[in-house]
Amino acid sequence: MNLVQRVAGAAIGVLLIVVGLVFASVVLAAGAAIALLVWAWLWWRTRDLRRAAQRADGTVIEGEFRVEREVSRLDEPPR
């Protein structure tokens, strides 16, 4: 290869890298803008729930539960 081809190849390579970085930054900026819009929409839609939670009297119903599954053994007759 002669010197002109090497310089042209290097210039095209640098240009492609710069174009790729610009494209990636535009895509990331668009993604960030969309994420911000989705967050703002969810924040706006749930504002009534937050207000209701602040007005709640703070009553907490606490309890325990247990899931009991009926297990049949092979040596027991069926019920």
A tleap script that builds the chain and sets N, CA, C and O, in Angstrom:
source leaprc.protein.ff14SB
mol = sequence {
  NMET ASN LEU VAL GLN ARG VAL ALA GLY ALA
  ALA ILE GLY VAL LEU LEU ILE VAL VAL GLY
  LEU VAL PHE ALA SER VAL VAL LEU ALA ALA
  GLY ALA ALA ILE ALA LEU LEU VAL TRP ALA
  TRP LEU TRP TRP ARG THR ARG ASP LEU ARG
  ARG ALA ALA GLN ARG ALA ASP GLY THR VAL
  ILE GLU GLY GLU PHE ARG VAL GLU ARG GLU
  VAL SER ARG LEU ASP GLU PRO PRO CARG
}
set mol.1.N position { 0.850 -1.184 0.000 }
set mol.1.CA position { 0.000 0.000 0.000 }
set mol.1.C position { 0.890 1.239 0.000 }
set mol.1.O position { 1.952 1.281 0.621 }
set mol.2.N position { 0.418 2.211 -0.704 }
set mol.2.CA position { 1.209 3.436 -0.696 }
set mol.2.C position { 0.741 4.354 0.425 }
set mol.2.O position { -0.226 4.051 1.124 }
set mol.3.N position { 1.409 5.440 0.584 }
set mol.3.CA position { 1.163 6.356 1.698 }
set mol.3.C position { -0.216 7.002 1.609 }
set mol.3.O position { -0.848 7.228 2.641 }
set mol.4.N position { -0.697 7.302 0.418 }
set mol.4.CA position { -2.003 7.944 0.244 }
set mol.4.C position { -3.116 7.016 0.722 }
set mol.4.O position { -4.056 7.466 1.376 }
set mol.5.N position { -3.022 5.751 0.408 }
set mol.5.CA position { -4.039 4.798 0.842 }
set mol.5.C position { -4.045 4.642 2.362 }
set mol.5.O position { -5.108 4.546 2.977 }
set mol.6.N position { -2.880 4.619 2.951 }
set mol.6.CA position { -2.804 4.496 4.411 }
set mol.6.C position { -3.396 5.725 5.096 }
set mol.6.O position { -4.135 5.589 6.072 }
set mol.7.N position { -3.090 6.895 4.612 }
set mol.7.CA position { -3.626 8.132 5.198 }
set mol.7.C position { -5.131 8.191 5.000 }
set mol.7.O position { -5.863 8.566 5.916 }
set mol.8.N position { -5.602 7.822 3.808 }
set mol.8.CA position { -7.043 7.830 3.545 }
set mol.8.C position { -7.751 6.809 4.436 }
set mol.8.O position { -8.827 7.091 4.964 }
set mol.9.N position { -7.162 5.634 4.607 }
set mol.9.CA position { -7.761 4.618 5.479 }
set mol.9.C position { -7.831 5.080 6.922 }
set mol.9.O position { -8.835 4.862 7.600 }
set mol.10.N position { -6.763 5.718 7.395 }
set mol.10.CA position { -6.768 6.226 8.766 }
set mol.10.C position { -7.801 7.336 8.937 }
set mol.10.O position { -8.488 7.392 9.956 }
set mol.11.N position { -7.913 8.212 7.951 }
set mol.11.CA position { -8.887 9.308 8.027 }
set mol.11.C position { -10.312 8.777 8.021 }
set mol.11.O position { -11.164 9.248 8.774 }
set mol.12.N position { -10.564 7.794 7.168 }
set mol.12.CA position { -11.910 7.207 7.124 }
set mol.12.C position { -12.208 6.474 8.439 }
set mol.12.O position { -13.331 6.533 8.940 }
set mol.13.N position { -11.216 5.790 8.993 }
set mol.13.CA position { -11.411 5.105 10.272 }
set mol.13.C position { -11.736 6.074 11.390 }
set mol.13.O position { -12.648 5.833 12.180 }
set mol.14.N position { -10.985 7.183 11.461 }
set mol.14.CA position { -11.256 8.190 12.482 }
set mol.14.C position { -12.634 8.805 12.268 }
set mol.14.O position { -13.365 9.045 13.230 }
set mol.15.N position { -12.992 9.061 11.011 }
set mol.15.CA position { -14.305 9.637 10.714 }
set mol.15.C position { -15.429 8.692 11.136 }
set mol.15.O position { -16.431 9.133 11.700 }
set mol.16.N position { -15.266 7.399 10.867 }
set mol.16.CA position { -16.295 6.437 11.269 }
set mol.16.C position { -16.415 6.342 12.787 }
set mol.16.O position { -17.522 6.210 13.310 }
set mol.17.N position { -15.305 6.408 13.491 }
set mol.17.CA position { -15.359 6.383 14.956 }
set mol.17.C position { -16.085 7.609 15.487 }
set mol.17.O position { -16.901 7.498 16.403 }
set mol.18.N position { -15.797 8.776 14.923 }
set mol.18.CA position { -16.461 10.005 15.367 }
set mol.18.C position { -17.956 9.946 15.065 }
set mol.18.O position { -18.772 10.327 15.905 }
set mol.19.N position { -18.323 9.473 13.875 }
set mol.19.CA position { -19.744 9.349 13.527 }
set mol.19.C position { -20.435 8.363 14.470 }
set mol.19.O position { -21.565 8.603 14.896 }
set mol.20.N position { -19.769 7.265 14.793 }
set mol.20.CA position { -20.344 6.290 15.731 }
set mol.20.C position { -20.553 6.880 17.112 }
set mol.20.O position { -21.580 6.628 17.741 }
set mol.21.N position { -19.603 7.658 17.593 }
set mol.21.CA position { -19.749 8.293 18.903 }
set mol.21.C position { -20.883 9.315 18.913 }
set mol.21.O position { -21.635 9.409 19.883 }
set mol.22.N position { -21.001 10.080 17.826 }
set mol.22.CA position { -22.098 11.057 17.737 }
set mol.22.C position { -23.439 10.331 17.720 }
set mol.22.O position { -24.371 10.731 18.417 }
set mol.23.N position { -23.539 9.263 16.925 }
set mol.23.CA position { -24.782 8.494 16.869 }
set mol.23.C position { -25.132 7.907 18.228 }
set mol.23.O position { -26.287 7.955 18.652 }
set mol.24.N position { -24.132 7.351 18.912 }
set mol.24.CA position { -24.373 6.762 20.225 }
set mol.24.C position { -24.816 7.821 21.230 }
set mol.24.O position { -25.692 7.564 22.055 }
set mol.25.N position { -24.223 8.999 21.167 }
set mol.25.CA position { -24.617 10.048 22.109 }
set mol.25.C position { -26.041 10.526 21.836 }
set mol.25.O position { -26.775 10.848 22.770 }
set mol.26.N position { -26.432 10.575 20.574 }
set mol.26.CA position { -27.809 10.969 20.244 }
set mol.26.C position { -28.789 9.911 20.734 }
set mol.26.O position { -29.841 10.242 21.281 }
set mol.27.N position { -28.448 8.649 20.542 }
set mol.27.CA position { -29.330 7.569 20.994 }
set mol.27.C position { -29.441 7.574 22.519 }
set mol.27.O position { -30.536 7.413 23.059 }
set mol.28.N position { -28.325 7.755 23.212 }
set mol.28.CA position { -28.368 7.787 24.678 }
set mol.28.C position { -29.142 9.008 25.186 }
set mol.28.O position { -29.875 8.907 26.170 }
set mol.29.N position { -28.986 10.151 24.530 }
set mol.29.CA position { -29.737 11.339 24.936 }
set mol.29.C position { -31.232 11.138 24.718 }
set mol.29.O position { -32.040 11.541 25.555 }
set mol.30.N position { -31.604 10.522 23.604 }
set mol.30.CA position { -33.023 10.247 23.349 }
set mol.30.C position { -33.572 9.265 24.381 }
set mol.30.O position { -34.692 9.428 24.866 }
set mol.31.N position { -32.783 8.249 24.715 }
set mol.31.CA position { -33.218 7.295 25.739 }
set mol.31.C position { -33.388 7.953 27.092 }
set mol.31.O position { -34.336 7.655 27.818 }
set mol.32.N position { -32.470 8.848 27.436 }
set mol.32.CA position { -32.593 9.558 28.713 }
set mol.32.C position { -33.820 10.458 28.721 }
set mol.32.O position { -34.507 10.561 29.737 }
set mol.33.N position { -34.100 11.106 27.605 }
set mol.33.CA position { -35.282 11.970 27.523 }
set mol.33.C position { -36.562 11.149 27.647 }
set mol.33.O position { -37.502 11.562 28.325 }
set mol.34.N position { -36.602 10.002 27.003 }
set mol.34.CA position { -37.788 9.143 27.093 }
set mol.34.C position { -37.954 8.628 28.523 }
set mol.34.O position { -39.069 8.596 29.044 }
set mol.35.N position { -36.860 8.229 29.155 }
set mol.35.CA position { -36.935 7.753 30.541 }
set mol.35.C position { -37.416 8.866 31.466 }
set mol.35.O position { -38.200 8.612 32.381 }
set mol.36.N position { -36.960 10.085 31.241 }
set mol.36.CA position { -37.416 11.209 32.052 }
set mol.36.C position { -38.902 11.474 31.859 }
set mol.36.O position { -39.615 11.758 32.822 }
set mol.37.N position { -39.370 11.381 30.623 }
set mol.37.CA position { -40.799 11.571 30.359 }
set mol.37.C position { -41.645 10.484 31.016 }
set mol.37.O position { -42.707 10.773 31.566 }
set mol.38.N position { -41.183 9.239 30.963 }
set mol.38.CA position { -41.926 8.143 31.599 }
set mol.38.C position { -41.960 8.336 33.112 }
set mol.38.O position { -42.998 8.133 33.742 }
set mol.39.N position { -40.822 8.729 33.698 }
set mol.39.CA position { -40.787 8.971 35.143 }
set mol.39.C position { -41.738 10.111 35.529 }
set mol.39.O position { -42.467 10.002 36.515 }
set mol.40.N position { -41.731 11.198 34.757 }
set mol.40.CA position { -42.601 12.333 35.063 }
set mol.40.C position { -44.073 11.937 34.928 }
set mol.40.O position { -44.907 12.362 35.728 }
set mol.41.N position { -44.392 11.127 33.923 }
set mol.41.CA position { -45.772 10.689 33.743 }
set mol.41.C position { -46.208 9.818 34.916 }
set mol.41.O position { -47.308 9.997 35.439 }
set mol.42.N position { -45.359 8.871 35.340 }
set mol.42.CA position { -45.697 8.025 36.483 }
set mol.42.C position { -45.810 8.845 37.762 }
set mol.42.O position { -46.705 8.606 38.572 }
set mol.43.N position { -44.920 9.800 37.951 }
set mol.43.CA position { -44.976 10.656 39.136 }
set mol.43.C position { -46.291 11.436 39.151 }
set mol.43.O position { -46.925 11.556 40.199 }
set mol.44.N position { -46.700 11.961 38.007 }
set mol.44.CA position { -47.931 12.736 37.918 }
set mol.44.C position { -49.157 11.855 38.158 }
set mol.44.O position { -50.091 12.268 38.845 }
set mol.45.N position { -49.160 10.647 37.597 }
set mol.45.CA position { -50.312 9.759 37.732 }
set mol.45.C position { -50.464 9.216 39.154 }
set mol.45.O position { -51.576 8.862 39.547 }
set mol.46.N position { -49.395 9.137 39.933 }
set mol.46.CA position { -49.474 8.564 41.269 }
set mol.46.C position { -49.541 9.630 42.367 }
set mol.46.O position { -49.412 9.308 43.548 }
set mol.47.N position { -49.738 10.870 41.995 }
set mol.47.CA position { -49.740 11.925 43.022 }
set mol.47.C position { -50.926 11.775 43.972 }
set mol.47.O position { -50.802 12.081 45.157 }
set mol.48.N position { -52.070 11.310 43.476 }
set mol.48.CA position { -53.223 11.096 44.355 }
set mol.48.C position { -52.943 9.979 45.364 }
set mol.48.O position { -53.364 10.063 46.518 }
set mol.49.N position { -52.241 8.948 44.935 }
set mol.49.CA position { -51.895 7.868 45.869 }
set mol.49.C position { -50.966 8.370 46.969 }
set mol.49.O position { -51.104 7.982 48.129 }
set mol.50.N position { -50.024 9.228 46.604 }
set mol.50.CA position { -49.113 9.766 47.621 }
set mol.50.C position { -49.869 10.642 48.611 }
set mol.50.O position { -49.604 10.590 49.812 }
set mol.51.N position { -50.801 11.440 48.122 }
set mol.51.CA position { -51.598 12.285 49.019 }
set mol.51.C position { -52.442 11.429 49.962 }
set mol.51.O position { -52.544 11.724 51.153 }
set mol.52.N position { -53.041 10.376 49.428 }
set mol.52.CA position { -53.862 9.492 50.258 }
set mol.52.C position { -53.001 8.791 51.304 }
set mol.52.O position { -53.445 8.585 52.434 }
set mol.53.N position { -51.795 8.431 50.943 }
set mol.53.CA position { -50.909 7.777 51.906 }
set mol.53.C position { -50.506 8.733 53.018 }
set mol.53.O position { -50.326 8.306 54.158 }
set mol.54.N position { -50.363 10.007 52.713 }
set mol.54.CA position { -50.022 10.986 53.744 }
set mol.54.C position { -51.197 11.229 54.685 }
set mol.54.O position { -51.000 11.511 55.867 }
set mol.55.N position { -52.416 11.122 54.163 }
set mol.55.CA position { -53.602 11.346 54.990 }
set mol.55.C position { -53.987 10.128 55.817 }
set mol.55.O position { -54.822 10.238 56.715 }
set mol.56.N position { -53.405 8.979 55.537 }
set mol.56.CA position { -53.761 7.753 56.253 }
set mol.56.C position { -53.419 7.912 57.727 }
set mol.56.O position { -52.503 8.647 58.096 }
set mol.57.N position { -54.185 7.200 58.569 }
set mol.57.CA position { -53.996 7.344 60.016 }
set mol.57.C position { -52.830 6.515 60.549 }
set mol.57.O position { -52.543 6.563 61.746 }
set mol.58.N position { -52.163 5.769 59.701 }
set mol.58.CA position { -50.995 5.010 60.132 }
set mol.58.C position { -51.322 3.644 60.693 }
set mol.58.O position { -50.450 3.019 61.298 }
set mol.59.N position { -52.541 3.147 60.521 }
set mol.59.CA position { -52.915 1.839 61.026 }
set mol.59.C position { -52.259 0.762 60.173 }
set mol.59.O position { -52.377 0.758 58.947 }
set mol.60.N position { -51.575 -0.140 60.838 }
set mol.60.CA position { -50.932 -1.242 60.146 }
set mol.60.C position { -51.548 -2.527 60.654 }
set mol.60.O position { -51.551 -2.792 61.857 }
set mol.61.N position { -52.062 -3.314 59.753 }
set mol.61.CA position { -52.612 -4.622 60.118 }
set mol.61.C position { -51.501 -5.631 59.887 }
set mol.61.O position { -51.020 -5.815 58.769 }
set mol.62.N position { -51.105 -6.283 60.980 }
set mol.62.CA position { -49.974 -7.183 60.896 }
set mol.62.C position { -50.435 -8.593 61.218 }
set mol.62.O position { -51.311 -8.787 62.060 }
set mol.63.N position { -49.864 -9.552 60.568 }
set mol.63.CA position { -50.252 -10.927 60.839 }
set mol.63.C position { -49.293 -11.897 60.184 }
set mol.63.O position { -48.347 -11.510 59.498 }
set mol.64.N position { -49.565 -13.163 60.415 }
set mol.64.CA position { -48.760 -14.217 59.828 }
set mol.64.C position { -49.685 -15.177 59.106 }
set mol.64.O position { -50.877 -15.256 59.404 }
set mol.65.N position { -49.132 -15.893 58.171 }
set mol.65.CA position { -49.902 -16.923 57.508 }
set mol.65.C position { -48.988 -18.090 57.201 }
set mol.65.O position { -47.766 -17.959 57.141 }
set mol.66.N position { -49.609 -19.215 57.011 }
set mol.66.CA position { -48.861 -20.419 56.710 }
set mol.66.C position { -49.629 -21.184 55.642 }
set mol.66.O position { -50.845 -21.358 55.734 }
set mol.67.N position { -48.914 -21.628 54.649 }
set mol.67.CA position { -49.528 -22.432 53.595 }
set mol.67.C position { -49.275 -23.886 53.932 }
set mol.67.O position { -48.130 -24.329 54.018 }
set mol.68.N position { -50.363 -24.626 54.123 }
set mol.68.CA position { -50.240 -26.042 54.428 }
set mol.68.C position { -50.795 -26.831 53.254 }
set mol.68.O position { -51.958 -26.708 52.871 }
set mol.69.N position { -49.940 -27.616 52.723 }
set mol.69.CA position { -50.364 -28.442 51.602 }
set mol.69.C position { -50.633 -29.854 52.119 }
set mol.69.O position { -49.916 -30.377 52.973 }
set mol.70.N position { -51.663 -30.435 51.584 }
set mol.70.CA position { -51.992 -31.796 51.997 }
set mol.70.C position { -51.049 -32.751 51.275 }
set mol.70.O position { -51.005 -32.785 50.045 }
set mol.71.N position { -50.319 -33.504 52.030 }
set mol.71.CA position { -49.347 -34.447 51.467 }
set mol.71.C position { -49.825 -35.855 51.787 }
set mol.71.O position { -50.071 -36.188 52.947 }
set mol.72.N position { -49.952 -36.660 50.778 }
set mol.72.CA position { -50.360 -38.042 51.013 }
set mol.72.C position { -49.132 -38.928 50.855 }
set mol.72.O position { -48.309 -38.736 49.960 }
set mol.73.N position { -49.038 -39.892 51.744 }
set mol.73.CA position { -47.924 -40.839 51.699 }
set mol.73.C position { -48.390 -42.097 51.019 }
set mol.73.O position { -49.580 -42.409 50.997 }
set mol.74.N position { -47.442 -42.813 50.467 }
set mol.74.CA position { -47.800 -44.050 49.752 }
set mol.74.C position { -48.256 -45.147 50.697 }
set mol.74.O position { -49.035 -46.012 50.297 }
set mol.75.N position { -47.789 -45.136 51.954 }
set mol.75.CA position { -48.155 -46.203 52.873 }
set mol.75.C position { -49.439 -45.907 53.635 }
set mol.75.O position { -49.877 -46.742 54.426 }
set mol.76.N position { -50.060 -44.745 53.423 }
set mol.76.CA position { -51.334 -44.410 54.073 }
set mol.76.C position { -52.469 -44.600 53.070 }
set mol.76.O position { -52.306 -44.329 51.881 }
set mol.77.N position { -53.617 -45.067 53.555 }
set mol.77.CA position { -54.767 -45.196 52.645 }
set mol.77.C position { -55.275 -43.786 52.290 }
set mol.77.O position { -55.127 -42.856 53.083 }
set mol.78.N position { -55.857 -43.635 51.124 }
set mol.78.CA position { -56.375 -42.308 50.741 }
set mol.78.C position { -57.541 -41.893 51.631 }
set mol.78.O position { -58.280 -42.746 52.121 }
set mol.79.N position { -57.703 -40.641 51.835 }
set mol.79.CA position { -58.765 -40.118 52.721 }
set mol.79.C position { -60.047 -39.938 51.985 }
set mol.79.O position { -61.040 -39.509 52.572 }
savepdb mol mol.pdb
quit
